Amino acid sequence: MPPEEIAPGIYILHERDGARLATRSSDPVPVYGERIHNGYRLWDPYRSKLAALILKGKWQTLPLKSNSRVLYLGASTGTTVSHVADIVSEGLVYAVEFSARSMRDLVRLCERRKNIIPILADAAKPEEYAPLLEPVDLVYQDVAQKNQAQIASLNCARYLGQGGELCLMLKSRSVDTTAPPQAVLQSELKKLEGLELIKIMNLEPFHLDHWAVRARWNPGPSEEGH
Ligand SMILES: C[S@@+](CC[C@H](N)C(=O)[O-])C[C@H]1O[C@@H](n2cnc3c(N)ncnc32)[C@H](O)[C@@H]1O
């Protein structure tokens, strides 16, 4: 069976042992040891929360088109960033990471992919990378920090236009290790400012105590004009 395009730039490969998620790239070199078949890079939901979200969401994915611009917070060495860059092949991924060690690998990836801009910065200080960015269509965040919701709100207020979206990978144990995960989730959701919730999805069994939170930038009159 030929690969099935389930959303722009996102594919299901029907292999003998089951269906596999993939993106497409002309680069024949694997980024993190993933298998590549005829230009289709397999995308492991245990390695990438975004892959888990796409599989669990039954393909109702993010508002990504080939020319979308994405602000990616918590890029690490580029595992998920590389797949996002495949999807937005004519767009841009601004990849923010504050670990110099991870950034070294990320920069190597950027030498091979022309649509990723590596930014060594703290996502909690979005003003610091303002000179490098234009407004984006999607803020994707995966930073496992205590103040995850606050970081997301600050970045959305600065970089999302009306109707732009947030995809927040919320790890409840990074916020509070002792409180029940559901309670942490609810209290973090209340901290999202100017954002209208679209959907919340638990990422088990791929990622324990993680939720994907999708929201749309929809500020009240007092928050407009950022
Ligand atoms: C769970 S890993 C991200 C994995 C990556 N999103 C992926 O799927 O390939 C979290 C990353 O966020 C980075 N990080 C944490 N807090 C940050 C901050 N305030 N600013 C920038 N990066 C941060 C960490 O250094 C780490 O590399």
The ligand as an SDF file (V2000), in Angstrom:
LIG
                    3D

 27 29  0  0  0  0  0  0  0  0999 V2000
   11.8440   17.3940   26.9890 C   0  0  0  0  0  0  0  0  0  0  0  0
   13.1960   18.2130   26.2630 S   0  0  0  0  0  0  0  0  0  0  0  0
   12.5920   18.6480   24.6650 C   0  0  0  0  0  0  0  0  0  0  0  0
   12.5210   17.5200   23.6740 C   0  0  0  0  0  0  0  0  0  0  0  0
   12.1980   18.0370   22.2850 C   0  0  0  0  0  0  0  0  0  0  0  0
   11.0710   18.9350   22.3120 N   0  0  0  0  0  0  0  0  0  0  0  0
   11.8990   16.9300   21.3010 C   0  0  0  0  0  0  0  0  0  0  0  0
   10.7570   16.4360   21.2630 O   0  0  0  0  0  0  0  0  0  0  0  0
   12.7920   16.5940   20.5340 O   0  0  0  0  0  0  0  0  0  0  0  0
   13.1100   19.7720   27.0390 C   0  0  0  0  0  0  0  0  0  0  0  0
   14.1540   20.7560   26.5400 C   0  0  0  0  0  0  0  0  0  0  0  0
   13.7860   22.0480   26.9690 O   0  0  0  0  0  0  0  0  0  0  0  0
   14.9570   22.7520   27.2910 C   0  0  0  0  0  0  0  0  0  0  0  0
   14.5460   23.8550   28.1790 N   0  0  0  0  0  0  0  0  0  0  0  0
   14.0540   23.7770   29.4390 C   0  0  0  0  0  0  0  0  0  0  0  0
   13.7730   24.9950   29.9160 N   0  0  0  0  0  0  0  0  0  0  0  0
   14.0780   25.8730   28.9300 C   0  0  0  0  0  0  0  0  0  0  0  0
   13.9990   27.2900   28.8330 C   0  0  0  0  0  0  0  0  0  0  0  0
   13.5220   28.0330   29.8400 N   0  0  0  0  0  0  0  0  0  0  0  0
   14.4010   27.8730   27.6950 N   0  0  0  0  0  0  0  0  0  0  0  0
   14.8750   27.1280   26.6600 C   0  0  0  0  0  0  0  0  0  0  0  0
   14.9820   25.7800   26.6990 N   0  0  0  0  0  0  0  0  0  0  0  0
   14.5770   25.1610   27.8250 C   0  0  0  0  0  0  0  0  0  0  0  0
   15.8520   21.7120   27.9580 C   0  0  0  0  0  0  0  0  0  0  0  0
   17.2070   22.1060   27.9380 O   0  0  0  0  0  0  0  0  0  0  0  0
   15.5530   20.4930   27.0900 C   0  0  0  0  0  0  0  0  0  0  0  0
   16.4630   20.4000   26.0290 O   0  0  0  0  0  0  0  0  0  0  0  0
  1  2  1  0
  2  3  1  0
  2 10  1  0
  3  4  1  0
  4  5  1  0
  5  6  1  0
  5  7  1  0
  7  8  2  0
  7  9  1  0
 10 11  1  0
 11 12  1  0
 11 26  1  0
 12 13  1  0
 13 14  1  0
 13 24  1  0
 14 15  1  0
 14 23  1  0
 15 16  2  0
 16 17  1  0
 17 18  1  0
 17 23  2  0
 18 19  1  0
 18 20  2  0
 20 21  1  0
 21 22  2  0
 22 23  1  0
 24 25  1  0
 24 26  1  0
 26 27  1  0
M  CHG  2   2   1   9  -1
M  END
$$$$
